[in-house]
Amino acid sequence: MNDPAAPAAPTLASAFAAGHKAFIPFVTCGDPDLETTRRIVHALVDAGADLIELGIPFSDPTAEGPVIQAANVRALSGGVTTDRILAFAAELRREIPIPLAFMTYANVVYAPGPDRFAARCAAAGVTGLILPDVPYEERAEFEAPCRAHGIDLVSMVAPTSADRIAAIARAATGFLYVVSSLGVTGERSRITTDLSAILRTIRAASTVPAAIGFGISTPDQARAMASISDGAIVGSALVRLIATHGRDAPAPVYDLASALASAIHSA
């Protein structure tokens, strides 16, 4: 149960307050261990992150490329569990001021049941949930319990969403996750999708902020994506640094995150 004396957990929308362009980094919880994840999250906050996606590892992360897949394997091999991550998120909530969202897969939510999972997210002060394997048409069984517990179930819009984009945008809460490219997560040298057209459709249908993710790895890419949207999401580039540096990753993560945050906030 939430501590009645504790301040309300910040909403996802607060990351975009007053037209602020949001830097949204992703990390896999427990890679290489939860204490290192804690230090990385603090480094990201210090670097200027506005909202942090905490990945709950899953054995078959179908939306992820090899970098984040490997992070899932390392975390699970190290013994991290969803229960431990929920307790960890509750500790983080008391330590950092910005909103937190979980990114995971439907089976992780099904294990305890959507209502119990959403209740535990709320108790931990996590105000967003992203489920990349749940299509728009199948979100109702997750959306209702999330709404009941004050959790934004973040919708994803992909280049293949086509005539569904406006409908997805109209139903969105928190923010819209705009997938930059076909395929799985991972760094890309160029992003060639006509994202401006997708953003125009979204903005004609909804006032919910839209942030672009998948493939962003450099400050220049981040600035370009933030210039046409409300923020940028960066995962694989940061997770690759964690894979390379292990428990020494907070310092290099801070360096890259600072450059990304500066680029996004100046877009």
MOGIUR-V430567 format. One record per backbone hydrogen bond with DSSP energy under -0.5 kcal/mol. CO is the residue of the C=O (numbers start at 1). NH is the residue of the N-H. E is the energy in kcal/mol with one decimal. If there is no record, write none. Layout:
{{CO;NH;E} {CO;NH;E}}
This chain:
{{2;4;-0.6} {3;6;-1.6} {11;14;-0.7} {12;15;-1.8} {13;16;-1.8} {14;17;-1.2} {16;19;-1.1} {17;20;-1.9} {22;24;-0.6} {22;232;-2.2} {23;25;-0.6} {23;50;-2.8} {23;51;-1.2} {24;234;-1.9} {25;53;-2.7} {27;29;-0.6} {27;55;-3.5} {28;31;-1.6} {30;32;-0.7} {33;37;-2.1} {34;38;-2.5} {35;39;-1.9} {36;40;-2.5} {37;41;-2.8} {38;42;-2.2} {39;43;-2.0} {40;44;-2.5} {41;45;-2.4} {42;46;-2.5} {43;47;-1.7} {44;48;-0.7} {44;49;-2.4} {45;48;-1.2} {50;99;-0.7} {51;25;-0.7} {52;54;-0.6} {52;101;-2.3} {53;27;-2.1} {53;55;-0.7} {54;103;-2.2} {55;29;-2.4} {55;57;-0.7} {58;61;-0.6} {60;62;-1.6} {61;64;-1.9} {63;185;-2.2} {65;69;-2.5} {66;70;-2.2} {67;71;-1.4} {68;72;-2.2} {69;73;-2.0} {70;74;-2.5} {71;75;-2.5} {72;76;-2.6} {73;77;-2.7} {74;78;-1.5} {75;80;-1.8} {76;79;-1.5} {81;85;-2.1} {82;86;-2.5} {83;87;-2.0} {84;88;-2.3} {85;89;-2.9} {86;90;-1.8} {87;91;-1.6} {88;92;-2.5} {89;93;-2.5} {90;94;-0.9} {91;94;-0.7} {91;95;-0.6} {92;95;-1.8} {92;96;-2.2} {99;52;-2.0} {100;127;-1.6} {100;128;-0.7} {101;54;-3.4} {102;130;-2.7} {103;56;-2.0} {104;132;-0.7} {105;108;-1.3} {105;109;-1.1} {106;110;-2.7} {107;111;-1.7} {108;112;-0.6} {109;113;-1.5} {113;117;-2.8} {114;118;-2.6} {115;119;-2.3} {116;120;-2.2} {117;121;-2.3} {118;122;-2.4} {119;123;-2.3} {120;124;-1.6} {121;125;-0.6} {121;126;-2.6} {122;125;-1.2} {125;127;-0.6} {127;152;-2.4} {128;102;-2.4} {129;154;-2.4} {130;104;-2.3} {131;134;-1.8} {133;135;-0.7} {135;138;-1.9} {136;139;-1.4} {139;142;-1.3} {139;143;-3.1} {140;144;-2.1} {142;146;-1.8} {143;147;-2.9} {144;148;-2.2} {145;149;-1.4} {146;149;-0.5} {146;151;-3.2} {147;150;-1.4} {151;153;-0.6} {152;129;-2.5} {152;154;-0.9} {154;131;-0.5} {155;177;-2.9} {157;179;-3.3} {158;161;-2.3} {161;164;-2.6} {162;165;-1.8} {164;168;-2.6} {165;169;-2.6} {166;170;-2.5} {167;171;-1.4} {168;172;-0.6} {169;172;-1.0} {173;175;-1.8} {175;155;-0.5} {176;178;-0.8} {176;211;-2.7} {177;157;-2.7} {177;179;-0.7} {178;180;-0.5} {178;213;-2.6} {190;192;-0.6} {193;195;-2.1} {194;198;-1.1} {195;199;-2.8} {196;200;-2.2} {197;201;-1.9} {198;202;-2.2} {199;203;-2.7} {200;204;-1.5} {201;205;-0.8} {202;205;-1.0} {202;206;-2.0} {209;176;-3.1} {210;230;-3.3} {211;178;-3.2} {212;233;-3.0} {213;180;-2.6} {215;188;-1.7} {218;222;-2.6} {219;223;-2.7} {220;224;-2.2} {221;225;-2.5} {222;226;-2.5} {223;227;-1.8} {224;228;-0.7} {225;228;-0.8} {225;229;-0.5} {226;229;-0.5} {230;22;-2.4} {231;212;-2.3} {232;24;-2.7} {234;26;-2.2} {235;238;-0.8} {235;239;-2.6} {236;240;-2.6} {237;241;-1.1} {238;242;-1.8} {239;243;-2.3} {240;244;-2.0} {241;245;-2.7} {242;246;-2.4} {245;248;-2.3} {246;249;-1.9} {248;251;-0.6} {248;252;-0.6} {249;253;-2.7} {250;254;-2.4} {251;255;-2.0} {252;256;-2.2} {253;257;-3.0} {254;258;-2.6} {255;259;-1.6} {256;260;-2.5} {257;261;-3.1} {258;262;-2.3} {259;263;-2.0} {260;264;-2.6} {261;265;-2.9} {262;266;-1.1} {264;267;-1.3}}
